[in-house]
Amino acid sequence: MVYKIRVILNSEDDAIRDIAIDAAANLEDLHYAITNAFGFSGDQMASFYRSDETWVQGEEHPLFDMSEGHSRKVQMSEITLSQALVKEGDKMIYVYDFFNMWSFYVELISADFDHDNRELPGLVFSLGLIPTIAPDLQFESEVISEDSFEENDFEEMDDDFLDFNYN
C-alpha cells in the first residue's frame, strides 16, 4: 500500500509538499523524505508528534531517544507509517532542527495512492518556496489582568513559601 502524505510548513506563506511513500516504511524514512522535499540536509535532530483533529501535540517519536532511565520514547525507526497514520485524515506534527524550530503539519491524505510506478519515497506535488530562515512560532495565551486575581487566591499558600527570602 502506498500513502500520499501532505506536509505543510507552519509559516505565513504556503509551502506544501505531497510525498508518496510505502505504508510499510517507518517514520525515519518519512523524516528523510520530508527533509529532501524541503531542501534540508537531514542531519539535525527531529521529532514527530502524534496529533488530533485540532493539531494538539501528543506523544513524541524522536529521531534518537535522548531520555534517561525507564521513560524511553519509541524512536522514528521503530514505528511504521501504517502504525502512526492508520486512516486518511490522521495527523502528526513534525519538528526539524530544534535550534531553528522548523515546524510542519503532516497529514495522510490518501491511503491507497496510485503512484504510477514512481520510485518511493517520491515527491508528487510541490507548492511554494521555503523561507531562508525558520518562521517565528507564535505562542499565544490568555491575557490575565491583575484585576482577575482575588485577594484570597494566595491564602492557601504555605507561610514559609510567602516569607522566602530571594536574596
Protein Blocks (a to p, Z undefined) as FASTA:
>chain_A
ZZddddddddfbdcdddddddfkbcfklmmmmmmmmnopahlaccddddddfkopacddd
dfbdcbghjlbccdfklpcfklmmmbghiacdddehjknopacddddfbfbbcehhpacd
ddfbdedjddfbdcddddddddddfklpcfklmmmpcfklmmpcfZZ
